[in-house]
Amino acid sequence: MATAHDDVEPVTDRVHETSWSANLEKPVYADDGGLVVEGAIEAIQHTAAGNHVNLVTHSEHGHPSAYLYAALDDRFGSAVTCEYVRQCGCGGHVTKVHVENEP
């Protein structure tokens, strides 16, 4: 079941000048892989260069290398690098995205 993207609370409401974590593991993200990618892009756009954002993604979509990394590379190119951190005990995944340049 797809969620109306306008009905989803924004990942953040400010630019983070330090490293931070974005929770893309809420139930609304389980139903919509496209929403996970959109949330990840939003999180990266709200991360200042020289910092990183930990993207915590829902287990429903599997390992983020299967659907997220290529989408981020297409959108940001060399401005970001992805580093898989670990799988959470609940099954979700943590990916550290280093923001090298302003996205």
C-alpha positions as CSV (number, residue, x, y, z in Angstrom):
1,M,0.0,0.0,0.0
2,A,1.6,3.3,-1.1
3,T,1.5,6.3,1.2
4,A,0.6,9.8,0.0
5,H,4.0,11.4,0.4
6,D,2.5,14.7,1.4
7,D,1.0,13.0,4.4
8,V,4.4,11.9,5.8
9,E,6.1,13.9,8.4
10,P,9.4,15.5,7.1
11,V,12.6,13.6,8.1
12,T,13.9,16.9,9.6
13,D,13.1,20.6,9.6
14,R,16.6,22.1,9.7
15,V,20.1,21.7,8.3
16,H,22.3,19.7,10.7
17,E,25.8,21.2,11.3
18,T,26.8,18.0,13.1
19,S,26.4,14.3,12.3
20,W,22.9,13.0,13.1
21,S,20.6,10.1,12.4
22,A,17.4,9.9,10.3
23,N,14.8,7.4,11.2
24,L,13.5,5.8,8.0
25,E,12.4,2.8,9.9
26,K,8.9,4.0,11.0
27,P,6.0,1.8,9.8
28,V,5.0,4.2,7.0
29,Y,8.4,3.5,5.3
30,A,7.7,-0.3,5.4
31,D,5.0,0.1,2.8
32,D,6.9,2.3,0.3
33,G,10.5,1.9,-0.9
34,G,10.3,5.1,-2.9
35,L,9.5,7.0,0.3
36,V,12.6,5.6,1.9
37,V,14.7,6.9,-1.0
38,E,12.9,10.3,-0.8
39,G,13.5,10.5,2.9
40,A,17.2,9.6,2.5
41,I,17.6,12.4,-0.1
42,E,15.9,14.8,2.2
43,A,18.1,13.8,5.1
44,I,21.3,14.3,3.0
45,Q,20.1,17.7,1.7
46,H,19.7,18.7,5.4
47,T,23.3,17.6,6.3
48,A,26.0,20.2,6.1
49,A,29.2,19.3,4.2
50,G,31.9,17.6,6.3
51,N,29.3,15.7,8.4
52,H,27.4,12.5,8.0
53,V,23.9,11.2,8.5
54,N,23.1,7.7,9.7
55,L,20.2,6.5,7.6
56,V,18.2,3.8,9.6
57,T,16.1,2.0,7.0
58,H,13.3,-0.5,7.4
59,S,14.0,-4.2,7.2
60,E,11.1,-4.7,4.8
61,H,13.3,-3.5,1.9
62,G,16.3,-5.6,2.7
63,H,19.9,-4.5,2.5
64,P,20.2,-0.9,1.4
65,S,22.8,-1.7,-1.2
66,A,20.0,-3.3,-3.2
67,Y,17.9,-0.2,-3.7
68,L,19.3,2.9,-2.0
69,Y,23.0,3.3,-2.8
70,A,22.5,3.6,-6.6
71,A,19.7,6.0,-6.2
72,L,21.9,8.2,-4.0
73,D,24.8,8.0,-6.4
74,D,22.5,9.0,-9.3
75,R,21.2,12.0,-7.3
76,F,24.4,13.2,-5.6
77,G,27.4,11.6,-7.4
78,S,30.7,12.1,-5.6
79,A,29.1,14.6,-3.2
80,V,28.3,11.7,-0.9
81,T,29.8,8.3,0.1
82,C,27.8,5.4,1.6
83,E,29.2,3.2,4.3
84,Y,27.2,0.2,5.6
85,V,27.4,0.1,9.4
86,R,25.3,-2.8,10.6
87,Q,22.0,-4.5,10.8
88,C,20.0,-3.6,13.9
89,G,18.6,-6.2,16.2
90,C,15.1,-5.4,14.9
91,G,16.2,-6.2,11.4
92,G,16.6,-2.6,10.0
93,H,19.8,-1.4,8.5
94,V,22.2,1.5,9.3
95,T,24.1,3.3,6.5
96,K,26.4,6.2,7.3
97,V,26.3,8.7,4.4
98,H,29.3,11.1,4.4
99,V,28.4,14.5,2.9
100,E,31.6,15.6,1.2
101,N,30.3,18.6,-0.6
102,E,27.1,20.6,-0.5
103,P,24.5,18.4,-2.1
